[in-house]
Structure formats: C-alpha cells, structure tokens
Amino acid sequence: MDVSYHVMLLHEAGFIVGEDLSSDDGLEWLPKRLTYKGHEFLDTVRDGEVWRRTKAGAEKAGVAGLGILLEQEKAYGKEVLKEKLGIELP
C-alpha cells in the first residue's frame, strides 16, 4: 500500500506515468515509466553539490513540494555551473 501511494503521488506530480489498478480491495498503482520531468529531476539531483544545496535551502524554507524542489535544483545547478565552469545560463 505504501509503495502504491507513492507511485500515485509521483504520477500526480508528473514525474512518472503510472496506471491505477485500484479496486474495492484497496489502492494499487503500477509505475510504467519516468516522464521527461522525472528524468530532468534525476539528472539535476545527481550532482552531489546541487542536491546538498537544494536540501539545505528546502530545510531553511520548510519546503517539501517536489515542484518547488525541482525549481530550486535548477537554480542551484546554474550556480554550480557558474562557479565551477564560468558558464552562465539564463
């Protein structure tokens, strides 16, 4: 049940495509694939420095929403690129 619930939430947030197989017996969601947004999120958090900064920023702000975390990760990713490579992205 816990896994199905989280699959449902990830589907609702647009990070995966899931299939609702729920019945009167209970909640059941089957993950099918990652979406573009899901891949983008994973690519962003793979950089340890970006993830560290994102978590720290979210803890300060009390933010827990995946959409907000994704936007924070993009911003921190741009900062890290600028610091490490001197590349500035819009």
C-alpha positions as CSV (number, residue, x, y, z in Angstrom):
1,M,0.0,0.0,0.0
2,D,2.8,2.5,0.9
3,V,4.5,1.9,-2.5
4,S,1.3,2.3,-4.4
5,Y,0.5,5.5,-2.6
6,H,3.9,7.0,-3.5
7,V,3.6,5.8,-7.1
8,M,0.2,7.6,-7.2
9,L,1.8,10.8,-5.9
10,L,4.7,10.7,-8.3
11,H,2.2,10.2,-11.2
12,E,0.1,13.1,-10.0
13,A,3.2,15.3,-9.8
14,G,4.1,14.4,-13.4
15,F,7.4,12.6,-12.6
16,I,6.2,9.1,-13.7
17,V,3.4,7.6,-15.8
18,G,1.5,5.2,-13.5
19,E,-1.5,3.0,-14.0
20,D,-4.3,3.0,-11.5
21,L,-5.2,-0.7,-10.8
22,S,-7.1,0.1,-7.6
23,S,-10.3,-1.7,-6.7
24,D,-12.7,-2.0,-3.8
25,D,-10.0,-4.1,-2.1
26,G,-7.6,-1.2,-1.9
27,L,-5.2,1.2,-3.6
28,E,-2.9,-0.2,-6.2
29,W,-0.8,1.8,-8.6
30,L,1.7,0.3,-11.1
31,P,4.7,2.5,-12.3
32,K,5.1,2.4,-16.1
33,R,8.0,4.8,-16.9
34,L,9.6,8.1,-16.0
35,T,8.4,11.2,-17.7
36,Y,10.7,13.9,-19.2
37,K,10.1,15.9,-15.9
38,G,11.1,12.8,-13.9
39,H,14.3,12.4,-15.9
40,E,15.1,16.1,-15.6
41,F,14.6,15.8,-11.8
42,L,17.0,12.8,-11.5
43,D,19.6,14.5,-13.8
44,T,19.6,17.5,-11.6
45,V,20.0,15.7,-8.3
46,R,22.8,13.5,-9.5
47,D,25.3,16.3,-8.8
48,G,26.0,16.0,-5.0
49,E,26.7,19.7,-4.6
50,V,23.4,20.7,-6.2
51,W,21.5,18.2,-4.0
52,R,23.2,19.3,-0.9
53,R,22.3,23.0,-1.6
54,T,18.8,22.0,-2.5
55,K,18.2,20.1,0.7
56,A,19.7,22.9,2.8
57,G,17.5,25.5,1.1
58,A,14.4,23.4,1.5
59,E,15.1,22.9,5.2
60,K,15.5,26.6,5.7
61,A,12.3,27.4,3.9
62,G,10.4,24.4,5.2
63,V,9.7,23.4,1.6
64,A,8.7,19.8,0.8
65,G,6.9,20.0,-2.6
66,L,8.6,18.2,-5.5
67,G,7.8,21.0,-7.9
68,I,9.5,23.6,-5.7
69,L,12.5,21.3,-5.1
70,L,12.9,20.9,-8.9
71,E,13.0,24.6,-9.4
72,Q,15.5,25.0,-6.5
73,E,17.7,22.3,-8.1
74,K,17.7,24.1,-11.4
75,A,18.7,27.3,-9.8
76,Y,21.5,25.7,-7.7
77,G,22.6,23.7,-10.8
78,K,23.1,27.0,-12.6
79,E,25.0,28.4,-9.7
80,V,27.3,25.4,-9.6
81,L,28.0,25.6,-13.3
82,K,28.8,29.3,-13.0
83,E,31.2,28.6,-10.0
84,K,32.9,25.5,-11.5
85,L,33.0,26.3,-15.2
86,G,32.2,30.0,-15.5
87,I,29.1,29.2,-17.6
88,E,26.1,31.4,-17.0
89,L,22.7,30.0,-18.1
90,P,19.5,32.1,-18.4
